[in-house]
Amino acid sequence: MKALLVITAWCLLLMLCWPLAVLAVVLWPLAWLLSLPLRLAAMMVDAVFALLQTLLFLPARLFGYRGGSRRVS
C-alpha cells in the first residue's frame, strides 16, 4: 500500500513538475547510500543495549527468575 502511494505521488509530481520528479529519481539512490552508515550505527547501538540488558539480568537468571512466568491464582 505504501509503494502504491509513493508511485502515485511521484506520477503526480511528474505531471506537475517533471524536472523535480527526475531529480528525485536520480537522488533517491544516493540518499539511500548515505543512510547506510547511520543504519549500521543504529544496529550497533541496539546490540550494545541488548548486551547491557543481558549482563544486568544475568544474576537474576542465575537465581532462577523467569520473566513472564507469573501465575495468577
Backbone bond lengths (Angstrom), bond angles and torsions (degrees), N, CA, C in turn:
res aa  C-N    CA-C-N  psi(-1)  N-CA   C-N-CA  omega(-1)  CA-C   N-CA-C  phi
1 M - - - 1.449 - - 1.532 110.82 -
2 K 1.340 115.23 -38.74 1.459 118.99 -179.89 1.528 110.92 -67.16
3 A 1.334 116.31 -38.88 1.463 119.59 179.55 1.523 111.17 -64.83
4 L 1.323 116.35 -38.60 1.465 119.87 178.33 1.525 110.71 -63.65
5 L 1.311 116.48 -39.99 1.464 120.61 178.18 1.530 111.24 -65.07
6 V 1.328 116.94 -40.98 1.468 121.01 179.35 1.527 110.26 -65.36
7 I 1.323 116.60 -44.13 1.474 119.99 179.87 1.526 110.93 -64.36
8 T 1.322 116.43 -41.16 1.463 119.98 178.28 1.527 111.20 -63.56
9 A 1.325 116.48 -43.11 1.471 119.72 178.94 1.525 110.77 -64.79
10 W 1.343 116.68 -38.72 1.460 119.07 178.95 1.528 110.85 -66.26
11 C 1.330 117.36 -40.58 1.469 119.87 177.94 1.526 111.24 -63.76
12 L 1.323 116.38 -38.24 1.464 119.62 176.75 1.524 110.21 -65.12
13 L 1.326 116.81 -41.77 1.461 120.33 176.81 1.524 111.05 -64.57
14 L 1.333 116.22 -36.56 1.459 120.22 178.68 1.530 110.87 -63.16
15 M 1.318 117.46 -38.91 1.466 120.70 179.22 1.522 111.95 -71.75
16 L 1.346 116.27 -35.40 1.460 118.94 -175.99 1.527 112.83 -83.69
17 C 1.331 116.26 -42.56 1.458 119.72 -176.35 1.524 108.14 -149.57
18 W 1.327 116.72 88.86 1.458 120.49 -172.53 1.523 114.23 -65.69
19 P 1.353 120.32 -32.91 1.475 117.36 178.33 1.540 112.60 -64.08
20 L 1.321 115.79 -36.53 1.456 119.42 178.81 1.531 110.85 -68.43
21 A 1.319 117.50 -37.32 1.463 121.14 178.12 1.528 110.95 -65.91
22 V 1.312 116.70 -41.76 1.474 120.10 178.34 1.530 109.92 -66.28
23 L 1.321 116.85 -40.60 1.463 120.62 177.28 1.524 111.10 -61.98
24 A 1.316 117.34 -38.74 1.459 121.03 178.01 1.525 110.92 -64.31
25 V 1.314 117.55 -40.42 1.467 120.87 179.22 1.526 110.69 -66.67
26 V 1.324 117.15 -36.40 1.461 120.61 -178.99 1.531 111.19 -74.53
27 L 1.325 117.64 -38.97 1.464 120.65 -174.90 1.526 113.45 -84.35
28 W 1.331 118.84 -17.89 1.466 120.89 -177.23 1.538 112.31 -59.63
29 P 1.335 120.41 -47.15 1.474 119.02 177.79 1.532 112.89 -63.39
30 L 1.320 117.39 -34.21 1.462 119.65 177.86 1.527 111.36 -66.71
31 A 1.315 117.05 -40.28 1.468 120.40 177.07 1.525 110.39 -65.10
32 W 1.332 116.71 -37.26 1.462 120.53 178.58 1.531 110.34 -65.05
33 L 1.331 116.68 -42.08 1.466 120.13 178.75 1.527 111.98 -65.52
34 L 1.321 116.64 -36.87 1.460 119.53 178.91 1.528 112.12 -70.67
35 S 1.324 117.75 -25.43 1.464 120.44 -179.21 1.527 112.95 -83.37
36 L 1.331 118.27 -12.52 1.466 120.39 -179.28 1.538 113.61 -59.63
37 P 1.331 120.12 -45.71 1.470 118.14 178.08 1.528 112.88 -61.36
38 L 1.325 116.73 -34.28 1.463 119.34 178.45 1.527 111.09 -67.75
39 R 1.325 117.13 -36.57 1.459 120.43 176.84 1.521 110.75 -66.47
40 L 1.330 116.63 -40.97 1.460 119.88 177.56 1.529 111.14 -63.53
41 A 1.319 117.06 -40.22 1.464 120.23 177.93 1.525 110.67 -64.49
42 A 1.314 117.81 -38.96 1.463 121.06 178.33 1.525 110.98 -64.98
43 M 1.329 117.26 -39.05 1.465 119.88 177.14 1.521 110.98 -65.17
44 M 1.324 117.00 -38.15 1.461 119.86 179.31 1.530 110.85 -67.47
45 V 1.311 117.85 -39.62 1.465 120.80 177.89 1.531 109.93 -64.50
46 D 1.329 117.83 -41.94 1.463 120.91 176.76 1.522 111.16 -61.39
47 A 1.322 117.08 -39.76 1.464 120.56 179.43 1.523 110.80 -66.49
48 V 1.322 117.65 -39.35 1.464 120.38 178.58 1.520 110.36 -65.15
49 F 1.330 117.96 -41.85 1.460 120.37 178.08 1.523 111.72 -65.66
50 A 1.332 117.68 -37.23 1.467 120.39 176.53 1.528 110.68 -64.99
51 L 1.326 117.10 -39.60 1.454 120.47 177.37 1.532 111.17 -64.63
52 L 1.324 116.84 -43.99 1.469 119.98 177.95 1.518 111.59 -62.03
53 Q 1.322 117.31 -40.49 1.455 120.54 178.69 1.527 110.57 -64.05
54 T 1.321 116.24 -41.68 1.456 120.25 178.51 1.520 111.00 -63.09
55 L 1.324 116.74 -43.10 1.462 119.79 179.68 1.525 112.43 -67.43
56 L 1.323 117.33 -37.20 1.459 119.93 -179.83 1.522 112.27 -71.19
57 F 1.318 118.43 -33.67 1.459 121.59 -178.31 1.521 112.98 -91.71
58 L 1.330 117.49 -1.66 1.460 120.12 -179.48 1.528 113.29 -59.96
59 P 1.340 120.78 -45.18 1.469 118.86 179.10 1.534 112.76 -60.14
60 A 1.306 117.37 -38.63 1.462 119.98 179.28 1.522 110.46 -66.04
61 R 1.303 117.83 -39.25 1.465 120.61 178.69 1.522 110.98 -67.61
62 L 1.324 116.10 -35.61 1.463 119.19 178.45 1.527 111.43 -65.90
63 F 1.338 117.11 -31.81 1.463 120.95 178.30 1.525 112.68 -85.95
64 G 1.322 117.88 2.99 1.465 120.98 172.01 1.509 115.97 97.71
65 Y 1.308 119.99 8.22 1.465 120.67 178.25 1.515 109.70 -74.45
66 R 1.327 115.12 131.34 1.465 120.46 175.96 1.516 107.45 -121.91
67 G 1.296 117.18 114.00 1.460 121.37 -178.39 1.515 112.35 -66.43
68 G 1.311 115.83 134.90 1.469 120.19 176.21 1.514 114.53 86.47
69 S 1.331 119.22 6.40 1.463 119.97 -178.03 1.538 111.07 -104.40
70 R 1.314 117.14 27.63 1.464 120.60 178.33 1.515 110.21 -73.12
71 R 1.295 114.90 137.17 1.471 119.59 175.63 1.519 108.72 -109.57
72 V 1.303 116.13 129.37 1.463 120.52 176.88 1.517 106.73 -97.61
73 S 1.350 115.86 123.18 1.469 118.42 -178.95 1.502 112.32 -110.14
